[in-house]
Amino acid sequence: MTLPGMVRKAILPLITVAQIGCGPGDSLKTPVPESPVPVNRIKAVAPTLTMVEGDRTVSIHADQSELNLHDSGKPKLGTISYPTGEVKVSGKTVSRFTATNGTVDQDKKTLLLTGNVKITDETRGLLLTAREVKYGQLLRRYEAKGDVWVTKLEKDNSGQVTTSEAMRMGPLPVMWANEDLDKIATPKKFND
Amino acid sequence: MTKRSPINTRSTLARMSGFLVCTGVAVWITAQTQSIPQLSDKRKQFALYFQEASTEFPDKNTIDFDVSGSPVHGYSKSQNLEFAGQNMTGRIKQRTTGKDTAMHLERGTLTGNATVTVADDKGATTKFVGQKVSVEDDGESAKVTVPAAFTVTSSTQTESGQRVMTVTAKSGTFILKSLSKKDDNPLTSAIVVGPVTLRVDQKAASGKANLYTITGDRLTMRSEGDNKIVTLSGHVHVSSDTTSEDGGGFIGQMDVETAIATLDKANNMTKLSTKGAPGSGQLKEKSGG
């Protein structure tokens, strides 16, 4: 076994939570000869990733993740499998999401979800589905692409959201939505 | 073993091919319909078709919308309502009755070649056409407002054929019974600012005939049972030169200050009162009558 392999094998079981944007942390000094910039890579199982910007927090839970780190140890880009998570504003959950795959970009503060993407707002009983959704924490919105549908689900007598549709809107190639889905519009009309 | 006849084989193949072609066409048509962006309720009792849209959800039963298209168009079956225009803004309310949740148009404003069509219980239609048409329906009463030049056309079926009443004016407000309440006479009152032209035509197999035409500066209308009392005031001119087989129309003309016409359900003028100076006119009996 090579030195990098030994190092990885030693550190990997200890990593169950990776914090992004909290300082350099511990970094793997494992050189990847072909890259012009030393890039470190962490693979994790069942991680929880968190992105924080002001009063906004995005928590991402995944089956697996692979994070590329700068040699400073600060994560830049990560791919995640079967991500689920929520967006919180001032500690309150405003929407939740699930998908088949995801990519986190710490520099741009974005989360790109692909494959059977679902964004939900349980307060209003809204469900947005698309082939791809990009969440921008700085822009504070979701940008959905590919066979986009918005569904308003009915609530039963106890106020619980059911799977029965009260309203459907779509299909649309592109839709943008606020973090809490209180406004959903085509890009042309979103800022009107 | 009997040998299959080549003719039977060919006809079977032809039937299968025809079936596949028809199925393919049906699937294609369905796909095209479903691929048009729309906002609809579960049972398609309400649908709004558009190209660009913005929606907001202020509470669980309300959808505020702003849509545009070429054109925007839609319907509300529970309100006997159809509408179209280049742009539309408004509010949709979701109402739950038992286990069913349906969408209703609470208010909507259409601009750009706007049309709003209301059907009554008997299938007769009233169609508002203008550059801007607004409709409101709060469940108790409804209102249609046309702030600029417009035409409203009301069509009913008579024994002689289709009877069409057309009002053309500069602006108007029409009060109706709630569109959700099925009624064969939904229009209750109207105020129309002119110059106003009211004309009633009869379309029959033999052609189209104008039964009567009334013009004036202003028109008001109120319902009285099944009748409509229509009052035109200011430089009123009443004219007609024909009668129809089942009644309606007269031969003559008048210039008066005010004309009050009583119209029945079929828009026959059953009574006409006039007042004002100088007031002149001639009426002729229908020949042979």
Chai-1 contact restraints between the chains, C-beta under 6 A:
chainA,res_idxA,chainB,res_idxB,connection_type,confidence,min_distance_angstrom,max_distance_angstrom,comment,restraint_id
A,R124,B,F57,contact,1.0,0.0,6.0,A-B,restraint_1
A,E154,B,T101,contact,1.0,0.0,6.0,A-B,restraint_2
A,E165,B,K42,contact,1.0,0.0,6.0,A-B,restraint_3
A,A166,B,Q94,contact,1.0,0.0,6.0,A-B,restraint_4
A,A166,B,T101,contact,1.0,0.0,6.0,A-B,restraint_5
A,M167,B,D41,contact,1.0,0.0,6.0,A-B,restraint_6
A,R168,B,S40,contact,1.0,0.0,6.0,A-B,restraint_7
A,M169,B,L39,contact,1.0,0.0,6.0,A-B,restraint_8
A,L172,B,P37,contact,1.0,0.0,6.0,A-B,restraint_9
A,D182,B,F57,contact,1.0,0.0,6.0,A-B,restraint_10
A,K183,B,E56,contact,1.0,0.0,6.0,A-B,restraint_11
A,I184,B,T55,contact,1.0,0.0,6.0,A-B,restraint_12
A,A185,B,S54,contact,1.0,0.0,6.0,A-B,restraint_13
A,T186,B,E52,contact,1.0,0.0,6.0,A-B,restraint_14
A,T186,B,A53,contact,1.0,0.0,6.0,A-B,restraint_15
A,K188,B,E52,contact,1.0,0.0,6.0,A-B,restraint_16
A,K189,B,E52,contact,1.0,0.0,6.0,A-B,restraint_17
A,K189,B,S54,contact,1.0,0.0,6.0,A-B,restraint_18
